[in-house]
Amino acid sequence: MKVVDLRSDTITRPTPSMRRAMADAEVGDDVFGEDPTVNRLEEMAAERLNKGAALFVASGTMANLVSLLVHCGRGDEVILGDRSHTFFYEQGGSAGLGGIHPRTLPNKPDGTLGLNAIEEAIRPDNIHFPRTRLIVLENTHNRCSGNPLTPQYMKDVGEMAHRNGVKVHVDGARIFNAAVSLGIDASELASEADSVSFCLSKGLAAPVGSVVCGSHDFIDEARRARKVLGGGMRQAGVLAAAGIVALTEMVERLAEDHDNARRLAKDLTGAEGLSVDTENVKTNIVYINIDNNDISSNDLAERLSREGVLLLPTGPKQMRAVTNYHITANDVEHAAVVIRNEMNNC
Ligand SMILES: *Cc1c(COP(=O)(O)O)cnc(C)c1O
């Protein structure tokens, strides 16, 4: 049976050129700073994001945790969106491991936080209050339609934060999706950021890894934080080699994923018992809402999986489809037909 796996872009497997690069990678002990392939990836990433330095880490979760641990001490406060990945999907690690106090603000449907709302949330100096140290923005915003936040918004938040003595971390797990969708350079989305992380292992199809970028001083501290979290990897060049291919060969093609996501949303428009916010599909994520009272997202996911279409339940009545390197235009057309048929039989 044909299987169309739309659960996530994390399911992507390394490309043939990644596998070759991994097999041939020159390696050394990265904890000693001696893995030339890791060093090259970190230099490339820093250059791409126009920051002083970069650090290869095991995952996006580790990238965010390391960044928060460097920016905030115990009892310090971080402002972040209530739908942000860092707040929602990372086990509260910054509180559990770092004693960092989360202050959530409501994400608007486009993934932004109100500029005034953020400024009002920054604490004045008062013995009763924690100290606000950091604002986290997410771009693209995973749980807000995969929306790309504009360079103007990123800049406005950065300038306001710095006026108030607060730092900004950008969770840019899919920052290259944002850049491609907006037709700009990823560095334009991080120009005011004190740190920015991105995933190699999602739409860019590398098997493992994320990168954190920031100033030399920030990255020196981040390297210490990575080590204490157990993230000091040794001959990690075999992984970084795939990351280099991801950055050089896999960024521009994200536009195909975005086209396919729009096609899927369009093909599902008007499907029985479903609604899709087609206008807001700007990158590779499509949220599908179930309006039919008789079926839950888990039920529907189960029924569709028997037909070879895999979607991810993201709420009792919400499913997510994410296009990726392995998904063709034909695949999304096929998936839409299967989904429509299933809904007609509900
Ligand atoms: C996937 C994701 C992460 C975490 O990445 P992992 O590698 O799965 O730990 C962080 N932030 C966002 C927005 C993500 O989508």
The ligand as a MOL file (V3000), in Angstrom:
LIG
                    3D

  0  0  0     0  0            999 V3000
M  V30 BEGIN CTAB
M  V30 COUNTS 15 15 0 0 0
M  V30 BEGIN ATOM
M  V30 1 C 10.6480 20.7120 16.7260 0
M  V30 2 C 10.7280 22.0050 17.4270 0
M  V30 3 C 11.6130 22.1770 18.4900 0
M  V30 4 C 12.3890 21.0480 19.1350 0
M  V30 5 O 13.1360 20.2800 18.3280 0
M  V30 6 P 13.5140 18.7570 18.7370 0
M  V30 7 O 14.6900 18.5140 17.8570 0
M  V30 8 O 12.3220 17.9440 18.4090 0
M  V30 9 O 13.8630 18.7380 20.1780 0
M  V30 10 C 11.6960 23.4410 19.0450 0
M  V30 11 N 10.9310 24.4470 18.5970 0
M  V30 12 C 10.0640 24.3050 17.5820 0
M  V30 13 C 9.2730 25.4760 17.1180 0
M  V30 14 C 9.9250 23.0740 16.9590 0
M  V30 15 O 9.0330 22.9280 15.9730 0
M  V30 END ATOM
M  V30 BEGIN BOND
M  V30 1 1 1 2
M  V30 2 1 2 3
M  V30 3 2 2 14
M  V30 4 1 3 4
M  V30 5 2 3 10
M  V30 6 1 4 5
M  V30 7 1 5 6
M  V30 8 2 6 7
M  V30 9 1 6 8
M  V30 10 1 6 9
M  V30 11 1 10 11
M  V30 12 2 11 12
M  V30 13 1 12 13
M  V30 14 1 12 14
M  V30 15 1 14 15
M  V30 END BOND
M  V30 END CTAB
M  END
